């Protein structure tokens, strides 16, 4: 099955333009071609995210990322000639651990693109999900006086329903929802999940256990677990995050979002009493926690099962525990739409973005 529009891009285009193309096509790749559509290289979703982590500026040309591949096995993209049977393409992608395959004509021009998902349309990810939906949402009162924050509507349906739909479209069928405040409203809405195309199980906290404590209530977990806060409104590609997590071979992957802090004053650099430099109204860039995680069973096993009354266990505690024991924790940069609905301004922004089609779109 081919793409309606091929994601072709010039090597002179910016990395930001490549990101926009990848997001529009939802095929997690951009094909870099010359004016006659000869394939010069590829930029995968993973290439983009690794460049972001390395601090590469998004206004730099795509050619910069192609140059970085020179002398590596990734310099020459994997492709097949026109007419290659589906079985051969599927086997090649599985052997090379790739999810996209450009098809070239006899002149080596791109004529099509095949995705592994299209050859395996019923593919289900071998992971479960947990949606953390137990908070009080105090900063959104009075809207949350009698309604869990994830049940507030964005558009014509609850925020948490957008989350569930995104998980289902990524191929995740087993969904756990952690509840506490007014849990009956969430349970009444989703039931067993059949009407939403997923299997829903509920993990009910008798008291607030922290951002990771409720995961200790899960039993007999033998598969990786994707955890997302129930108040995150995002178009993040969970399948791409799963691929990234596997390639990194980490016990825990945390989604991160770039945050720019603009200082409205001139910053004085000094050593002791001596001024060594001045920077006028600088902007500092950070990666912040995006509230989405992928955990291996070994990481979940470190969460206390029976916590002392009054204690809470947070994701930051788990991450520090892994780091202290020398385990690998990796970060997955989110370039898709992402909004943490923590206060009223955020909620109003989510409504506006959804209404204008900037967020909450259905995945292909």
C-alpha positions as CSV (number, residue, x, y, z in Angstrom):
1,X,0.0,0.0,0.0
2,X,1.6,3.3,-1.1
3,X,1.5,6.7,0.5
4,X,-1.0,9.2,-1.0
5,X,1.8,11.8,-1.2
6,X,5.4,10.8,-1.1
7,X,7.4,12.6,1.6
8,X,10.1,14.0,-0.6
9,X,12.3,16.8,0.5
10,X,15.3,18.8,-0.8
11,X,18.7,18.6,1.0
12,X,18.5,22.4,1.2
13,X,15.3,22.3,3.2
14,X,15.5,22.9,6.9
15,X,15.3,20.2,9.5
16,X,12.2,21.9,10.8
17,X,10.6,21.5,7.4
18,X,11.5,17.8,7.5
19,X,9.8,17.5,10.9
20,X,6.6,19.1,9.5
21,X,6.7,16.7,6.5
22,X,7.1,13.7,8.7
23,X,4.2,14.8,11.0
24,X,2.0,15.4,8.0
25,X,2.6,12.1,6.3
26,X,2.7,10.1,9.5
27,X,5.1,7.6,7.9
28,X,8.0,8.6,10.2
29,X,10.5,9.3,7.4
30,X,11.4,11.9,4.9
31,X,13.1,11.0,1.6
32,X,15.8,13.4,0.5
33,X,15.9,13.7,-3.3
34,X,17.4,15.9,-6.0
35,X,15.3,17.8,-8.5
36,X,14.6,14.6,-10.6
37,X,13.6,12.6,-7.5
38,X,16.8,10.5,-7.3
39,X,17.1,9.2,-3.8
40,X,20.0,10.9,-2.0
41,X,19.3,9.7,1.5
42,X,16.6,9.3,4.2
43,X,15.8,11.0,7.5
44,X,13.9,8.8,9.9
45,X,11.9,9.9,12.9
46,X,14.7,8.5,15.0
47,X,17.4,10.6,13.1
48,X,15.4,13.7,13.8
49,X,15.0,13.0,17.5
50,X,18.7,12.1,18.0
51,X,19.6,15.4,16.3
52,X,17.3,17.3,18.7
53,X,19.0,15.6,21.7
54,X,22.4,16.6,20.3
55,X,21.3,20.2,20.2
56,X,21.1,20.6,16.5
57,X,19.3,23.8,15.5
58,X,16.1,23.1,13.5
59,X,16.8,25.8,11.0
60,X,19.9,24.0,9.8
61,X,19.6,22.3,6.3
62,X,18.7,18.6,6.0
63,X,22.1,18.1,4.3
64,X,23.8,18.5,7.7
65,X,22.2,15.3,8.9
66,X,23.0,13.4,5.7
67,X,26.6,14.5,6.1
68,X,26.7,13.0,9.6
69,X,25.8,9.6,8.1
70,X,28.9,9.5,5.8
71,X,31.1,6.6,6.5
72,X,28.4,4.7,8.4
73,X,26.2,1.8,7.3
74,X,23.3,4.3,7.3
75,X,24.9,6.4,4.5
76,X,23.3,4.4,1.7
77,X,19.5,4.0,2.4
78,X,17.9,0.6,2.0
79,X,15.6,0.5,-1.1
80,X,14.1,-2.0,-3.5
81,X,13.4,-1.9,-7.3
82,X,9.9,-1.4,-8.6
83,X,8.0,-4.7,-8.8
84,X,9.5,-6.4,-5.7
85,X,7.0,-8.8,-4.1
86,X,5.4,-7.8,-0.8
87,X,6.8,-10.9,1.0
88,X,10.4,-10.0,0.0
89,X,9.9,-6.4,1.2
90,X,8.4,-7.5,4.5
91,X,11.3,-9.9,5.1
92,X,13.9,-7.3,4.2
93,X,12.4,-4.7,6.6
94,X,12.2,-7.3,9.4
95,X,15.9,-8.4,8.8
96,X,17.1,-4.7,8.7
97,X,14.9,-3.5,11.5
98,X,13.4,-0.8,9.4
99,X,9.7,0.2,9.0
100,X,9.9,2.1,5.7
101,X,11.1,1.0,2.3
102,X,11.6,3.4,-0.7
103,X,10.8,1.9,-4.1
104,X,12.9,3.0,-7.1
105,X,12.5,2.8,-10.8
106,X,15.2,1.8,-13.2
107,X,16.7,5.3,-13.2
108,X,16.9,5.1,-9.3
109,X,14.1,7.6,-8.9
110,X,11.7,7.3,-6.0
111,X,8.3,6.1,-7.3
112,X,6.7,4.8,-4.1
113,X,7.1,4.1,-0.3
114,X,6.0,1.0,1.5
115,X,5.5,0.9,5.3
116,X,5.8,-2.3,7.3
117,X,2.6,-1.4,9.0
118,X,0.8,-1.6,5.6
119,X,2.2,-5.1,5.0
120,X,1.1,-6.1,8.6
121,X,-2.1,-4.1,9.0
122,X,-3.2,-6.0,12.1
123,X,0.1,-5.5,13.9
124,X,-0.4,-5.0,17.6
125,X,2.4,-3.6,19.8
126,X,3.5,-6.1,22.5
127,X,3.1,-3.6,25.3
128,X,0.5,-2.5,27.7
129,X,-0.4,1.1,28.6
130,X,-1.2,2.8,31.9
131,X,-3.1,6.1,32.0
132,X,-2.6,8.0,35.2
133,X,-6.0,9.6,35.9
134,X,-6.2,9.8,39.6
135,X,-5.4,13.4,40.4
136,X,-7.7,16.1,41.8
137,X,-7.0,18.8,39.2
138,X,-7.2,21.5,41.8
139,X,-5.9,24.2,39.5
140,X,-8.9,23.7,37.2
141,X,-11.5,24.2,39.8
142,X,-14.5,24.8,39.7
143,X,-14.5,22.6,36.5
144,X,-13.0,19.7,38.5
145,X,-15.0,20.0,41.7
146,X,-17.0,17.0,40.8
147,X,-15.2,15.7,37.6
148,X,-11.8,14.1,37.2
149,X,-9.6,16.3,35.2
150,X,-9.1,13.7,32.4
151,X,-12.9,13.6,31.9
152,X,-13.0,17.3,31.0
153,X,-14.1,17.6,27.4
154,X,-11.7,18.8,24.6
155,X,-14.0,19.2,21.6
156,X,-16.9,16.8,21.8
157,X,-15.3,14.1,24.1
158,X,-13.3,13.8,27.3
159,X,-9.5,14.4,27.2
160,X,-8.8,10.9,28.3
161,X,-10.8,9.5,25.3
162,X,-8.3,11.3,23.0
163,X,-5.5,9.5,24.9
164,X,-7.2,6.1,24.5
165,X,-7.8,6.7,20.8
166,X,-4.1,7.6,20.3
167,X,-3.0,4.4,22.1
168,X,-5.4,2.2,20.0
169,X,-4.2,3.7,16.7
170,X,-0.6,3.0,17.7
171,X,-1.5,-0.7,18.1
172,X,-1.8,-0.8,21.9
173,X,-4.8,-2.9,23.0
174,X,-4.3,-3.5,26.7
175,X,-5.0,-0.3,28.6
176,X,-5.0,0.2,32.4
177,X,-6.4,3.3,33.9
178,X,-5.2,4.4,37.3
179,X,-8.0,6.2,39.2
180,X,-8.7,7.8,42.5
181,X,-10.9,11.0,42.5
182,X,-14.4,10.2,41.3
183,X,-13.2,7.0,39.7
184,X,-16.8,5.9,39.0
185,X,-17.2,8.5,36.3
186,X,-14.2,7.2,34.4
187,X,-15.4,3.6,34.8
188,X,-18.9,4.4,33.7
189,X,-17.6,6.1,30.5
190,X,-15.2,3.3,29.4
191,X,-16.6,0.1,30.9
192,X,-14.5,-2.8,29.7
193,X,-13.2,-0.7,26.7
194,X,-14.9,-2.8,24.0
195,X,-16.7,0.2,22.6
196,X,-13.4,2.0,22.2
197,X,-11.5,-0.9,20.6
198,X,-9.3,-1.7,23.6
199,X,-9.4,-3.9,26.7
200,X,-9.6,-1.7,29.8
201,X,-8.6,-2.7,33.3
202,X,-8.8,-0.3,36.3
203,X,-6.2,0.2,39.0
204,X,-7.9,2.1,41.8
205,X,-5.8,3.9,44.4
206,X,-7.2,3.9,48.0
207,X,-5.0,6.9,48.6
208,X,-2.7,9.0,46.4
209,X,0.4,6.9,45.8
210,X,2.5,9.3,43.7
211,X,3.2,9.5,40.0
212,X,4.7,6.0,39.9
213,X,3.2,4.4,43.1
214,X,0.0,3.2,41.3
215,X,2.2,1.1,39.0
216,X,3.1,-1.0,42.1
217,X,-0.5,-2.2,42.0
218,X,0.0,-3.9,38.7
219,X,0.4,-7.7,39.0
220,X,2.3,-10.3,36.9
221,X,3.6,-7.7,34.4
222,X,5.8,-9.5,31.8
223,X,5.7,-7.0,29.0
224,X,6.9,-3.4,28.5
225,X,4.6,-0.7,29.8
226,X,3.8,2.7,28.4
227,X,2.8,5.1,31.0
228,X,1.1,8.5,30.2
229,X,-0.4,11.2,32.4
230,X,-4.1,11.4,31.8
231,X,-4.0,15.2,31.4
232,X,-1.5,15.2,28.4
233,X,-3.1,16.4,25.1
234,X,-0.7,15.3,22.4
235,X,-0.2,13.8,19.0
236,X,3.0,12.0,20.0
237,X,3.8,8.9,17.9
238,X,3.8,6.0,20.5
239,X,4.9,3.5,17.9
240,X,8.0,5.7,17.1
241,X,8.7,5.9,20.9
242,X,8.5,2.1,21.1
243,X,10.9,1.7,18.2
244,X,13.3,4.3,19.8
245,X,13.1,2.5,23.2
246,X,14.0,-0.9,21.7
247,X,16.9,0.5,19.7
248,X,18.3,2.2,22.8
249,X,18.0,-1.0,24.9
250,X,17.0,1.0,27.9
251,X,15.1,-0.1,31.0
252,X,13.2,3.2,31.0
253,X,12.6,5.8,28.3
254,X,11.2,9.2,29.3
255,X,9.6,11.5,26.7
256,X,11.1,15.0,26.8
257,X,10.0,18.3,25.4
258,X,12.3,21.2,24.5
259,X,11.6,24.3,26.7
260,X,13.0,27.7,25.9
261,X,13.5,30.0,28.9
262,X,13.9,33.7,27.8
263,X,15.6,35.9,30.3
264,X,14.2,39.5,30.0
265,X,17.4,41.0,31.4
266,X,21.0,41.2,30.5
267,X,22.9,38.4,32.2
268,X,26.2,39.3,33.9
269,X,28.8,36.6,33.9
270,X,31.3,37.0,36.7
271,X,34.1,35.3,38.6
272,X,34.2,36.4,42.1
273,X,33.8,40.2,42.0
274,X,35.1,40.5,38.4
275,X,32.7,40.8,35.5
276,X,33.9,38.5,32.7
277,X,31.1,38.9,30.2
278,X,27.6,40.2,29.4
279,X,24.8,38.5,27.5
280,X,21.8,40.6,26.6
281,X,18.4,38.9,27.2
282,X,19.6,35.3,26.4
283,X,17.4,32.3,25.7
284,X,18.3,29.1,27.5
285,X,17.2,25.7,26.1
286,X,16.2,22.7,28.2
287,X,14.5,19.4,27.8
288,X,11.7,18.9,30.3
289,X,9.7,15.9,31.4
290,X,6.7,15.3,29.0
291,X,4.9,12.9,31.3
292,X,5.1,9.9,29.1
293,X,7.3,6.8,29.8
294,X,8.2,3.4,28.5
295,X,9.3,0.9,31.2
296,X,10.7,-2.7,31.0
297,X,9.3,-5.2,33.5
298,X,12.7,-5.0,35.4
299,X,12.1,-1.3,36.0
300,X,8.5,-1.9,37.2
301,X,9.9,-4.4,39.7
302,X,11.7,-1.7,41.5
303,X,8.5,0.1,42.5
304,X,7.4,-0.7,46.1
305,X,4.3,-3.0,46.2
306,X,3.2,-2.1,49.7
307,X,4.1,1.4,50.7
308,X,4.1,2.7,54.2
309,X,1.0,4.8,55.1
310,X,1.6,8.4,54.0
311,X,4.5,7.6,51.6
312,X,4.4,8.3,47.9
313,X,6.6,7.0,45.1
314,X,7.2,9.2,42.0
315,X,8.6,8.7,38.6
316,X,11.6,10.8,39.6
317,X,12.3,8.4,42.4
318,X,12.2,5.4,40.0
319,X,14.5,7.1,37.5
320,X,17.0,8.0,40.2
321,X,16.8,4.5,41.5
322,X,17.7,3.2,38.1
323,X,20.5,5.7,37.6
324,X,22.0,4.9,41.0
325,X,22.1,1.2,40.1
326,X,23.9,1.9,36.8
327,X,20.9,1.1,34.6
328,X,20.2,2.8,31.3
329,X,17.6,5.5,31.1
330,X,17.1,7.3,27.8
331,X,15.2,10.3,26.6
332,X,12.8,10.5,23.6
333,X,12.4,14.0,22.4
334,X,8.8,15.0,21.4
335,X,8.5,17.2,18.3
336,X,4.8,16.6,17.8
337,X,2.0,18.7,19.3
338,X,2.1,18.4,23.1
339,X,0.3,20.3,25.9
340,X,0.2,19.6,29.6
341,X,-3.3,20.7,30.7
342,X,-2.4,21.9,34.2
343,X,-4.3,25.1,34.6
344,X,-7.2,27.0,33.0
345,X,-5.1,28.8,30.3
346,X,-3.8,25.4,29.1
347,X,-7.3,24.0,29.0
348,X,-8.5,26.9,26.9
349,X,-5.5,26.6,24.6
350,X,-6.3,22.9,24.1
351,X,-9.9,23.7,23.1
352,X,-8.7,26.4,20.7
353,X,-5.9,24.1,19.2
354,X,-8.4,21.2,18.7
355,X,-11.0,23.5,17.1
356,X,-8.5,24.9,14.6
357,X,-7.2,21.4,13.8
358,X,-3.7,21.9,15.3
359,X,-4.1,19.0,17.7
360,X,-6.1,15.9,18.4
361,X,-6.0,14.7,14.8
362,X,-6.6,11.0,14.1
363,X,-3.6,8.9,13.2
364,X,-3.4,7.2,9.9
